[in-house]
């Protein structure tokens, strides 16, 4: 259960936050504020994805079996970055 929370639910929260901000009407926050928040979330998500990728490589070098969890986290965290590129 701990792996699901740390490697799936928490990264998914960043992804959901990105899409909530990106799909929010302009009248709520304004165009610039909404865009800056979306870029900030995507940037943080990208940095954390880079960190989880490094952790996955370290775990794989040690021969640990938790490598799949780190890869899953990286893939989930890369969704806002890819979506930002596609939406921009």
N, C-alpha and C positions, 0 to 999 in steps of 0.2 A: 504493500500500500504506500509506503514511503517513496518508492521510486516513481509511482504514478503521480503523486503530488509534486515532487521536486522536478521531474523530468517532462511531465506532460501538462499538468494543470497550471503551474506558474508560468511557463513559457506561453501557454495558450492565452493566459490573461493579458499578456502584452499584445498578442495578435488581435484579440478581441477589442482591446482598448484602441488600437490603431484603426480598426475598421469602424468602430463607433465614432471616432473623431472624423475620419475621412468621409463617412456617409452622412454626417450631421448637416442639417441645412445651414446655409451661409448666414441666415438671419440670427442664429443662436449665438455664435461666437465671432462672426466676421470672417472674411476670407483669409486675411493675413494671419490672424491668430490661429485659426483652424489649421492652416497650412504649416505654420511653425511648430505647432504641437504635434502634428502628424510626422513631420521631419524629425523632431526630437525623439519621438517614440521609435521610429524606424532606425535612427542612429544608435540609440541605446540597445535596441534589439540586435542590431548588427554587431555591436561590440560584444554583447553577451554571447551571441552565436559564435563569434571568433574564440571567445574564452572556452565555450563548451567544446568546440572542435579541438582546441589544444588539449583540454582535459581528456577527450576521447582518444587522441593519439598517445598521450602518456599512459592511459589505462591499457591500451592495446599493446604498447611496448612492454608493459609489465606482465601481460598475459591475463589480465583480469577479464571476467565475463560480463562486466557492466558496460562494455563498449557500446552495445546497441542502444542503451538508454541515453548515452551522451550524443550519439548520432541522431536519435529521435529528437532530442532537445534542440540540436543545431538546425535540423530541418524545420521544426516548428518556428524557431526564432528567425529564420530567414524569410518567412512568408511576408512580414511587413516590408522588408527591404525590397523584395521582388515586386510586391504590389505598389510600392512607391515609384519604382522605376516604370512600371506599366501605366500607372495612373498619371504620371507626369508627362 
